């Protein structure tokens, strides 16, 4: 059961609060990793992972002050950077 489904069960007794609609719109966070875990997984510094999230280079969700990074998108980015090699520094690409 996803996190949003669990939340829906908890707020079911407040049908008119609008909370259920908010929860339905939440992404499924089970595929996301913390900045620390993303940095370890990719071999990047945590601040670089945060910069990628802020800049939209990887799909991420900000919850409060914490970033959660979509694991599959992070791995896609790492693979792309490895494939590009030194061409990744070319600003015209």
Protein Blocks (a to p, Z undefined) as FASTA:
>chain_A
ZZklmmmmmmmmmmmnommmmmmmpccfklpccfklmmmmnopafklmmmmmmnopaccd
dehjbccddfklmmmmmmmmmmnmmmlmpmkZZ
